[in-house]
Amino acid sequence: MTGNYSEEMGAVKSDLQTLKQDLATLTKSVKADAQANALELRANAKTKFDEARANAVEVSTKGRRKAQSTIQENPIVSIAATAGLGLILGALMARR
């Protein structure tokens, strides 16, 4: 009976060693896949960020040009609007 037990223990040890090697291989594979996915996600995020930044710059430039042209076309109205905003902000700040 001890001979059979020794054979079974040897088989179990062999199976455990194989399992250990398989787990190590799987871990390396998962790590490599995760790194590849992380690099891809980072590149995509950078692309989206750059696009958003370019869009924000374009929109702000258009808004600034529109404001400048409006001020140049209607200087009196622009001065009156600025003065009105100043009065409103001053009144709000005086309440505090």
C-alpha positions in Angstrom: 0.0 0.0 0.0 2.9 2.4 0.7 4.2 1.8 -2.9 0.9 2.8 -4.4 0.7 5.8 -2.0 4.2 6.9 -3.1 3.2 6.7 -6.7 0.1 8.8 -6.1 2.1 11.4 -4.2 4.6 11.6 -7.0 1.7 12.0 -9.5 0.2 14.7 -7.3 3.6 16.5 -7.0 4.0 16.3 -10.7 0.5 17.7 -11.3 1.2 20.5 -8.9 4.4 21.4 -10.6 2.7 21.4 -13.9 -0.1 23.6 -12.5 2.5 26.0 -11.0 4.2 26.3 -14.4 0.9 26.8 -16.2 -0.1 29.5 -13.7 3.3 31.3 -14.2 2.8 31.2 -18.0 -0.8 32.4 -17.6 0.3 35.2 -15.3 2.9 36.4 -17.8 0.4 36.3 -20.6 -2.2 38.2 -18.7 0.4 40.8 -17.7 1.6 41.2 -21.3 -2.0 41.6 -22.5 -2.8 44.2 -19.8 0.3 46.2 -20.7 -0.7 46.2 -24.3 -4.2 47.2 -23.5 -3.0 50.0 -21.2 -0.7 51.4 -23.9 -3.6 51.3 -26.4 -6.0 53.0 -24.0 -3.3 55.6 -23.1 -2.8 56.4 -26.8 -6.5 56.7 -27.4 -6.9 59.0 -24.4 -4.1 61.2 -25.6 -5.6 61.4 -29.0 -9.0 62.3 -27.6 -7.4 64.9 -25.2 -5.5 66.5 -28.1 -8.7 66.7 -30.2 -10.6 68.2 -27.3 -7.8 70.8 -26.7 -7.7 71.7 -30.4 -11.5 72.1 -30.4 -11.5 74.2 -27.2 -8.8 76.5 -28.7 -10.8 76.9 -31.9 -14.1 77.6 -30.1 -12.4 80.1 -27.8 -10.7 81.9 -30.7 -14.0 82.2 -32.5 -15.7 83.5 -29.4 -13.0 86.1 -28.8 -13.2 87.2 -32.5 -16.9 87.5 -32.2 -16.7 89.5 -29.0 -14.1 91.8 -30.5 -16.2 92.4 -33.6 -19.3 93.1 -31.5 -17.4 95.6 -29.4 -16.0 97.3 -32.4 -19.4 97.5 -34.1 -21.2 98.7 -31.0 -18.8 100.5 -28.6 -21.4 102.5 -26.7 -23.6 99.4 -26.1 -20.4 97.4 -25.0 -19.4 100.1 -22.5 -23.0 100.4 -21.1 -23.2 96.6 -20.8 -19.8 96.5 -19.0 -20.8 99.3 -16.7 -24.1 97.5 -15.9 -22.3 94.2 -15.1 -19.9 96.2 -12.9 -22.8 97.7 -11.0 -24.5 94.3 -10.5 -21.3 92.6 -9.3 -20.6 95.6 -7.0 -24.1 95.3 -5.5 -23.8 91.6 -5.0 -20.4 91.9 -3.4 -21.6 94.7 -1.1 -24.4 92.4 0.2 -21.8 90.0 1.7 
